[in-house]
Structure formats: C-alpha cells, structure tokens
Amino acid sequence: MPNQQLLADILRTVLQIDKDFSADTPLLGAIPEFDSMAIIAVITELEDQLGIGFDDDEISAEIFETFGQLSAFVAEKQAA
C-alpha cells in the first residue's frame, strides 16, 4: 500500500514514540498516546502532506483500530 512509510512516520512524530507498525498493529485503545487530540493531529498531517480531505462523517473509531485499517482508509481516500 502506498504511503505506509509516511503514515508510520506521521504516527511516530505525532505520538512521539519509536515504534514499528505492521498491518495488525493496534492503535486506538492500545497506545496510550493515541487519544482524540492525536487523532486530530494525524488527520491534519495526512491532509497537509497528502493533499487529501476528510469529512467529519467519514471519521470513526474503526478506522483507527489498527495500522492496517488506517492505511487502507488513507489509500481509499487517495484513490477517490
């Protein structure tokens, strides 16, 4: 999937952690730093760096359950 490295870099920067991410890496609820403010920061970085937009009604907790789900969502947004 394109931009997985960029997504991982954004997560490491926003969360201020040194972690490797794989498709099944749990995010929301598993990483203490990954809270609602971090979600907003991740979305903002994705919008800025990838030039994609997110509508409020598209955002749900399921998207942020795992790295793979978030990566798939980003790829879907880029393809649209």
N, C-alpha and C positions, 0 to 999 in steps of 0.2 A: 504494500500500500504506500502510495507516495506521501511524503512529508511526515513519516513516522518519527524520523530523527528530529525534525523541527518540533514536533509535538512533544517529544520526550524532553527536549531542551527547554521548551516553554514551561513544562511541568516542573522540571528541576529548578528553574530560575524562580518561578512564582512561589513554589513551595519551600524554596531554599533547602533542598535535600539533595543528597548524592545517591541516586537510586537508578538501577537499570529497570526498564519497563519491557514487558512482553505482553502479548495479546491478552493473557489471562491475569495480568497484574490487577488486583482490586484497588480501586481508588477511593470513592466516596464511602466513608464509614471505616475504611481500613487504614488510611493515612491521616493521623490527627491534624496535620496542617491543611488538609484538603477540606476546607469549610466553605460556607456560602460566599465569603469575600474572595477566596481563592478561585472559586468558580467564575466569578465576575472578572477577575484579573486574567484568567485563562482565556475566557471568551474574548475579552478586549484584545489580548495579544494575538489571538488567532485572526480576529478581524483586521488588525493592523498589519500583520506580517503576511497574511494570505489573501487579503482583499476580499474576504467573504463576509456576509452579513448573517446574523442570527435574529430571528423574530422571537419575541418573548414566548409565544405559544409553542415554539419548537423545543424549548428547553425543558427537560425533565430529568429526574434523578436517574432514570435508567441509562441515559446517555453517559453518565459519569460513573457507572458501576465498575467498569473495567477499562483498562487502557485500550483494549481492542474495540470495545463499543464506541469509545470516544473517537478513536482513529477512523472507524468505519463511518461515523457521523460526519466527521470533517471531510472525508473523501467524497461522501454523498453530496455535501454542500458545494464542494469544488466542482463536481460534475454537473451541477444544476445550472 
